[in-house]
Amino acid sequence: MKKTKALPSTPKRSEKSSKSARQNTTNQVRIIGGQFKRRNISFIDADGLRPTPDRLRETIFNWLMGDLQDAKVLDVCAGSGVLGFESLSRGASFAVMIEANQAQASELKRNADVLKLSKSDIHIIHATAQSALPTLDASFDVIFIDPPYALNLWHEILTLIIKHRLTHADTLIYIESDQALDRLIESFSLDIIKSAKVGQVFAGIFKPPHQPL
């Protein structure tokens, strides 16, 4: 009797693709306050994507205490999304998150689903800040500007925010950078409310210039 030769086994495609997907989403950061306190959100490995550290985040949200209730929040370069999700956790009514990386934008949507946030709570835009900001047609109460440091986008983002009237008289703008903040805002008439340096990170809360009607 002729024996049949056994074929070498090959990994199942589903196993390989599943493993590959998880390699991109192994990082997690924890929400530190509010209704989602201690919940983890996941984010991918990507150049320039670095969640704001817990210590600084605690400082930021102490600064914003009392200003987040029912606030409309804009997270310009969302990255992990932790600033936007933390804001929603602490009472914000709505958050817009802008994220240029497609895989991370998908991860933001997955995290929103895990936290049971609806379209009335959050809107995630997969686009660059430069293309997304001109499409927005409402002002925000709190705006987070924390782009990848290497891209040096602070001036361009602030210009678009002011040009397209995304602020009102009481808007609070958070800026995070690896550079001294006075250099970043010297061509804008921003009023500084709070500032701090944590390690090598400069952070501050500002109010925008008055805009005539």
C-alpha positions in Angstrom: 0.0 0.0 0.0 1.3 3.4 -1.0 1.7 5.7 2.0 0.5 9.3 1.7 3.1 11.9 2.7 2.0 14.2 5.5 2.0 17.9 4.6 3.8 20.3 7.0 1.5 22.2 9.2 1.2 25.9 8.8 -0.1 28.5 11.3 -3.7 29.5 10.9 -4.1 32.9 9.3 -6.5 34.0 12.0 -3.9 33.2 14.7 -1.2 35.2 12.9 -3.4 38.2 12.2 -4.7 38.2 15.8 -1.1 38.1 17.1 0.0 40.9 14.8 -3.0 43.1 15.8 -2.3 42.7 19.5 1.4 43.6 19.0 0.2 47.1 18.1 -2.2 47.6 21.0 -0.3 46.3 24.1 0.1 49.6 25.8 -2.4 50.9 28.4 -2.9 54.0 30.4 -5.3 54.4 33.4 -7.9 57.0 33.8 -7.2 58.5 37.3 -10.5 60.3 38.3 -14.2 60.5 37.8 -16.7 57.9 36.7 -14.2 55.9 34.7 -11.6 56.0 37.5 -9.1 53.1 37.3 -10.4 52.0 33.9 -7.6 51.3 31.4 -7.5 52.5 27.8 -5.3 51.0 25.2 -3.1 52.6 22.6 -0.7 51.5 19.8 3.1 51.9 19.6 3.7 54.9 17.3 6.3 57.5 17.0 5.5 60.6 19.0 2.6 58.9 20.9 3.2 59.4 24.6 0.3 59.8 27.0 0.6 62.6 29.5 2.1 61.1 32.7 -0.2 60.5 35.7 1.6 63.1 37.9 1.1 65.9 35.3 -2.4 64.7 34.5 -3.3 65.1 38.1 -2.0 68.6 38.1 -3.9 69.5 34.8 -7.2 68.3 36.1 -6.7 70.0 39.5 -6.3 73.2 37.4 -9.4 72.4 35.5 -11.5 71.5 38.5 -14.8 73.3 38.3 -14.4 74.0 34.6 -15.2 70.6 33.1 -18.7 70.1 34.3 -20.9 70.0 31.1 -17.9 71.4 29.1 -17.3 70.8 25.4 -13.8 69.6 25.0 -11.4 69.5 21.9 -8.4 67.2 22.1 -6.4 68.4 19.0 -3.8 65.7 18.7 -5.5 63.0 20.8 -2.9 60.2 20.7 -3.9 57.8 23.4 -7.0 59.9 24.0 -6.4 60.0 27.8 -7.0 63.7 28.1 -10.3 63.5 26.3 -11.5 60.4 28.1 -10.4 61.8 31.5 -12.4 65.0 30.7 -15.5 62.9 30.0 -14.9 60.9 33.1 -14.8 64.1 35.1 -18.0 65.6 33.8 -17.5 67.0 30.3 -20.6 66.7 28.2 -18.9 66.2 24.8 -15.4 65.6 23.4 -14.0 65.9 19.9 -10.8 64.0 19.4 -8.6 64.5 16.3 -6.1 61.8 15.5 -4.0 61.5 12.3 -2.8 57.9 12.8 -5.5 55.6 11.4 -4.7 52.6 13.6 -4.8 54.8 16.7 -8.0 56.5 15.6 -9.6 53.0 15.4 -8.3 52.3 18.9 -9.9 55.5 20.2 -13.2 54.3 18.8 -12.7 50.9 20.4 -12.0 52.5 23.8 -15.1 54.7 23.4 -17.2 51.5 22.9 -15.6 49.8 25.9 -16.5 52.8 28.0 -20.0 52.8 26.5 -19.7 56.3 25.2 -22.2 57.2 22.4 -22.1 59.6 19.5 -23.7 62.2 21.7 -20.7 61.9 24.0 -17.7 61.8 21.7 -16.7 62.4 18.1 -13.5 60.9 16.8 -12.0 62.4 13.6 -9.3 60.6 11.7 -7.4 63.4 10.1 -4.5 65.8 10.7 -5.1 68.8 12.9 -4.4 71.0 9.9 -7.2 69.5 7.9 -9.7 68.8 10.7 -9.7 72.2 12.6 -11.1 74.2 9.6 -14.1 71.8 9.4 -15.2 72.5 13.0 -18.0 75.1 13.4 -18.5 75.5 17.1 -16.4 76.9 20.0 -15.1 74.8 22.8 -14.8 75.3 26.6 -11.6 73.4 27.0 -9.0 72.7 24.3 -6.0 70.4 24.7 -2.9 71.0 22.5 -0.4 68.3 23.0 1.1 67.3 19.6 4.0 65.0 18.9 7.0 67.2 20.0 9.1 66.5 16.9 6.4 67.9 14.6 6.5 71.4 16.1 2.9 72.0 15.4 2.0 74.4 18.3 2.1 77.6 16.3 0.1 76.2 13.4 -2.6 74.7 15.6 -3.0 77.9 17.6 -3.3 79.9 14.4 -6.1 77.6 13.1 -8.0 77.6 16.4 -8.0 81.4 16.5 -8.7 81.9 12.8 -11.7 79.5 12.8 -13.1 80.9 16.1 -13.0 77.7 18.0 -12.8 79.6 21.3 -15.0 82.0 23.3 -14.1 84.5 26.0 -13.9 81.9 28.7 -12.2 79.0 26.8 -9.3 77.4 28.6 -6.4 76.2 26.4 -4.0 73.6 27.7 -0.6 73.5 26.0 2.0 70.8 26.6 5.5 71.0 25.2 9.2 70.1 25.5 10.0 73.8 25.0 9.5 76.8 27.2 5.9 77.9 26.6 6.6 81.7 26.3 8.5 80.9 23.1 5.5 79.0 21.7 2.9 81.7 22.4 5.0 84.9 21.9 3.1 85.8 18.7 -0.4 85.2 20.3 -2.1 87.4 22.9 -2.8 84.5 25.3 -3.2 85.1 29.0 -1.5 82.6 31.2 -3.6 81.2 34.0 -1.5 78.3 35.4 1.9 76.8 34.4 4.3 74.1 35.6 7.4 72.2 34.6 7.3 68.5 35.4 10.6 66.8 34.5 11.4 67.9 31.0 7.7 68.8 30.2 6.4 72.3 30.1 2.6 72.7 30.7 0.2 75.6 31.0 -3.4 76.8 30.9 -4.1 79.9 28.8 -7.0 82.1 27.9 -7.4 83.2 24.2 -7.3 86.7 23.0 -10.5 88.7 22.8 -12.1 88.2 19.4 -14.5 91.0 18.2 -17.9 89.9 16.9 
